[in-house]
Amino acid sequence: MLCTQFNEDGSLARTGAPSLLVTEKSATGTGLTGLADEENISFDTDHRGLAKYDRPSSSCYTIVRGKLQTMVREASVDVPARFTRDSTCM
């Protein structure tokens, strides 16, 4: 099992063999149903590799950054339209 320990300088060191802690379904599921536009992207990494990137040029970072930029761009159109459409106060 992968463990975390402190080095002498206070930084963290991961030790031990990596292990699978959750199933693919658990790791990729949103818990919501009916999301036709949901997209799962596989990364050959652990949780730390998904949350912390070594450098801005890493492949995981560039993919995630691109997806987030797309979501922000789409939301800037979709969210105001949804408020206009669903507004009951005129």
N, C-alpha and C positions, 0 to 999 in steps of 0.2 A: 504494500500500500504506500502511496505517495504521502510523505509527511513534510512539514515545514519546521525548520529549526533556525535559530539565530546564529549567524557567524560572529566571530570575535569583534568585528567592527560594528555590529548591530544590524547589519543587513540580513535579509532572509535568504535561506538556502533550502531548496526543495530536495528531499532525499527519498530514496526508495524507488521501487518500480511503479510506473503509472498503472492505474487500474480503471476499469469502466465502472462508473458509479450510478449511471442512469441509462435507461434504454434510449434508443434513437427517438422513439415516439414521445417519450417524456421530455427529451432535450429539444425537440423541434415543434412540439404541439403548443398552440396558443391557448388551448382550452375552449376556444370558440368554435362554433360550427357554422358552416355555410359561408366560409371565406373563400370564394372562388378565385380571388386574385392573390391568395397566399403563395409565397414562394420560399422554399427551403433551399439553402445553399450549404453544401457540405464543405467543411474545413477540417483538414487533418491536424487538429490541435486540441488542447485541453481548454478548460475554462479561462485560465490565465491568458492563453494565446488569443482568445476571443475578446477579452476585456482590456488587455494591455498589449500594445504593439511595439516591436523593437525599433521600428523606424517608419516614417510616413510612406516610404516606398515599398513596404512589405505588401505582398499580394492580398492578404486578408484585410489589411487597412484600406487599400485602394478600393476593394470590392465593397466593403461596408460603407466607406465614405460616399461612394457613388450611389449606393442604394438609399442612404440617408438624404443625399442631395435631391434625388428623385422624389422621395416622399415629401420633403419640405416644399419642393416646387409644385407638386400635385396638390398638397394641402392648401397652399396659398390661393388656389383656385376653388378647390372642392369645399373647403370649410366655409368661406363667405357665401358661396352659393347655397349650401345647406342651411345656413342661418336665414338667408333670404327666403328660401322655399318653405322652411318649417316655421317661420315666425308667425305667431298668432297676434302679436301687437303691431299694429300698423298706424 
